[in-house]
Amino acid sequence: MLKRIVKRILKRVMPSPILFMIWKIPFFFHTTVTYIYFLLSKKKGQRLSWDELDELEKEYYAPHTELTLQSRTDQARHRIESLLQVLPQGKKPDSLLETGAGHGLLSITVHREFNINATAIDLNFNANPELEKNEIPYRTMNVSQMDFADNTFDCVVSFDAFEHFMEPDTALREMIRVTKPKGFIYLDFGPIYYSAFGLHVYKCVHVPYSQYLFDYEMMEEYIEKNDLRRIVPKTLNRWRLDQYNQLWESYCAQVDIVHKRISKDCRHLKLVRAYPGLFKAQTKKFSDLTNCQIQILFQKK
């Protein structure tokens, strides 16, 4: 209660930019302290035990709510709007290819609400009654070996999928190939593997940074014994931000970077402070722990 009252008073008497800086002070303090812990720690190879997993699960457990068809459609609409905002003014595409399309709702929404000719590809499409209406072409296809001709689409996109592409280099090369000259390639993906939820098992193991803290086999046994939601194996390329940046640079002769944004997740650094040696054993860069989401827009030359 006292904290709320103080915040209300400060909002009335202080300019917003100053308040923003004040609110950030605890964040910078905790991040700096965590970095020092990480920097001074020695590598520790022994992962946490079953009992420690059990205790942390009790602390971090949160029930998972499956997205409804409507919420997925709303998410798709928001993603399209975000794409259109970063495209240069007046560059709305006539044709769009979605790679790693999953349930295909983004492409369907592009077609229905934005009057863009959309095509969706994935290795395996998730069950979705909207796909059965056959409003758009959707094909089972590997993004690294696409059957489309060169220079086919005005825009090629991928949402929350590029971290799952096992051959990112080949995938990006193919995406550039099928894009028309002066067309766009837009990637928005994460969490990156080394960030808090980079293992992508947050529906069954709720502890952040589980890839650092526990053996994968032990987590599977824990889930089975406690009759929890099973881990669904996912392909992950396990790349760091540095590797992605090197990939972007390697294609600088073919594309220009129009927009780039790296989002960070620093909400769970107390686990890094508690077990710095486990993190140090698996990455030398503290930034790997916080770099979470990549958003980048290329334009083909």
N, C-alpha and C positions, 0 to 999 in steps of 0.2 A: 504493500500500500504506500509506504513512504517513498519507494522508488518511483512509483507512478506520479505521485504528487510533485516530486523534484523534477521529473521529466516535463510535466505540464508547465511548471514555472519557467523552466529553461526555454521551452518553446515560445513562450510569450515575450521573453526579454532578450533572447539572443538570435542573431541572424542564422538562417538555415545552414550556410556553408560552415560556420563555426561549430554549430551543433553536430554536423556530420563528422567533423574532425574529432570532436569530443567522444562521440559514440564509437569511433574507430580505435580509441586509445586502448581499451581492454584487448581488442583483437590483435593489435600490433604487439602488445606486451606478451600475450600468450604465445603468439607465433615466434617471437624472438627467443623466449625462454625454451620453447620446444626445439628450435634450431640449435641452441647451445647444447641441450641434452643430446641431440642427435650427433652434433659435431664431436663432442667429447666421449661418446660411447665407444665401446669395443664390440666387435662383431660377436653375436651369439647365435649358434646354430640350433640349439635345442628349442623346439617349438613348445607352445603351451600345452598343458595337460587336458584331459577330459573334464576334470573337475573345474578347471579354470574356464574352459569353454562354457560349461553349464552356468557358472556364476555370471559370466559376461552376457550370455544369452538372456538371463533373467533381467539384466540391466537394460539391454538394448532391444528386447523383443517389442515388436509392434505388429499388429495384425495387418495382413496384406489384403487390400481391396482390389478385386479385379475391375478393370475399366469396362464400362458399358459400351455398347455400340455408339451411343450418343456422345459419350466422353471421348472416345477415340476419334470420332468425326470432328468434334470441337478441337481436339489436339491437332488433327491434320489441317484444319482450317487455319489455326494459329501458325503452324509451320509454314504454310504457303504464304500467309501474310508477311511473315518474317523474311522469307525469301524475296518477295516482291519489294520489300523495303530496302534491301541491300543492293538490289539490281539498279543499275543506272536508270535515271528517269526516262520513261518512254520505251524501256526495253522488255516489256512483258512478252514472254515467249509464245509462239504459236504452237510449238510442239515440245513435249517434255517426256523424258525417260526417267522413271524411278527405279533405282537399283536396290536390291535388298528390301523389297517392298513389303514383305511380311503379310499383313492382312489386306494390303492393297487399298486401304481407305484414303490414303493421301492422293493417289492417282484418281480415284473415283471422285473425290471432292474437287480436285483440279478440273476435272471434266465437267462436273455438274454446276459448280458455283463460279468458276473462273473462266469458263469457255476456252480451255486450253486442251489440245489434243494430247492425251496422256497414254503412255504405255508403261506397264509394270513388269518387272522381272524379279525372280527369286529362285533359289534352289528348291525351297519348299514353301508354298503359300499356306498361311494359317487359315483355319476354317472361318469363313465369313459369308453370311448369306447374301451380302451385297455383290460379291464377286460373281455369284450365280446368275446375276442379271445380264452379264456379258456386255456391259456398257463400254468397256475399254478392253484393248488387247492386253492380256496378261500371259506371260510365258515362263515356263520353267527353264531357267538359263543361268549359267555361271557367268558372273560379271567379268571374270578374267578371260572368258572365251565367248564373246557375244557374236551372234549371227548377223547383226545389223551391218549394213554397208557403211562406208566412211561418210562422215558429214551428213548424218541423218537427222539429228535433233537440234533444236535451238537451245535446249537446256537439259543437262543431265544432273540428277540430284541423288543424294543418299542421306537418309536420316537414321541415326542410331544403328548403323550397320557397318561402317568402314572399319571399326575396331575388330569386327568379326571376319573380315576378308583376310584369308590366310596368305594371299599374295598381293599386298597393297600396291606394290610397284606395277605389277601387271594389270591390276584392276584400274588404277588411275590412267595408265597408258591406253587401255581400252575405252575408258570414259572420254578421254580426250579425242580418241580416234573417231568415235561416232558423233561427236559434237561438231556442228557446222562452224566454219570460220567466223569469228566475232561472237560465237555463242558462249554459253556459260556452263561451268561445272560447279556445283554447290554441295559441300559436305558439311554436315552438322552431326557430330557423333561423340560418344562417350557413354559411361565413364571410361577413361583410359585405364589400362590394366593396373598401373601402380598407384592409382588413387584409391580413396576410401572404399568404394564399391566396385572396383575394377574387375573383381572375379565374377561378377554378375550372378551371384547366388543369393542376393538379398531377399528373395522370396522364401528362402528356407533357413539360411544362416544370417541372422540379423546383425551380427557384430561387424562393425566396419573394419577394414584392413584384414579380413579373415585370411587372405592369401599370404600375409606376413606372419600371422600368429599361430595358425594351426596346420597340421598335415591334412591334405585333402581326404585321404582315406579315413582318417579319424572323424572328420566331419560327416562323411557318408555313414559311418557306423553310428554316430551320435543321432543322426536324423532317423535312421532305421529303428533304433532302439526306442526312441521317444515318439515314434509314429508321427513324425512331422512330414511336411511336404517334401517330396523327393527332390534331390538336385537333378536338374535337367542339364546334361552336358552341353556346353556351348563351345563353338570354335572361337578362339581368341588369338589374335596375332601377337599379343603381349608387347607391342611396341611402346617406346617412350616418346615423349614430345620431341626430343632431339632427333629421333629417327624419322618422325613425320616431317619435321622441318627440313631435314636433308633430302627427303623425297620431293617436297615442294621445290626445293632449290634445283634438283636434278632436271626438272621440266621447265625451267625458266626460259628456255629457248622456244618453247611451244605455247606457253600460257603466261599471262600476267596475273598477279594476285591483286584483286580489286578490293577485297575485304578480308580481314582476318581478326579473329577474337579467340582468346584462350580464357575460359572460365576456371576459377579455382574453387575448391571445396576444402575449407579449413575447420569444419565443424567438429571434427573428431580427433584433433591433435593431442588430446589428453592420453590417448592410447599410445601415441608415439613417445610421449614423455614417460609413460609407465614402462614401456618395453623398447627403449631405443636401440638396444643391441640387435633385436630381431629385425628391425627395419634396416639398420646399418649393414646387416649381413646380406641383404638382397638388393640394395641400391646405394650408390655413393652420393646421389644427388637428393638433397632435401626437397627440391622443387618437384621431384617425381611424385611425392606424397600428396601434393596439393593441386597440381595441374590435372584438371578433370575433364573438361569438355572442349572440343575444337569446333570452331565454325569458320569456314574459309570459302571464299568465292573466287574462282579463276575465270578469266576470259581467254578464249583461244585466239591466238594471233592469226 
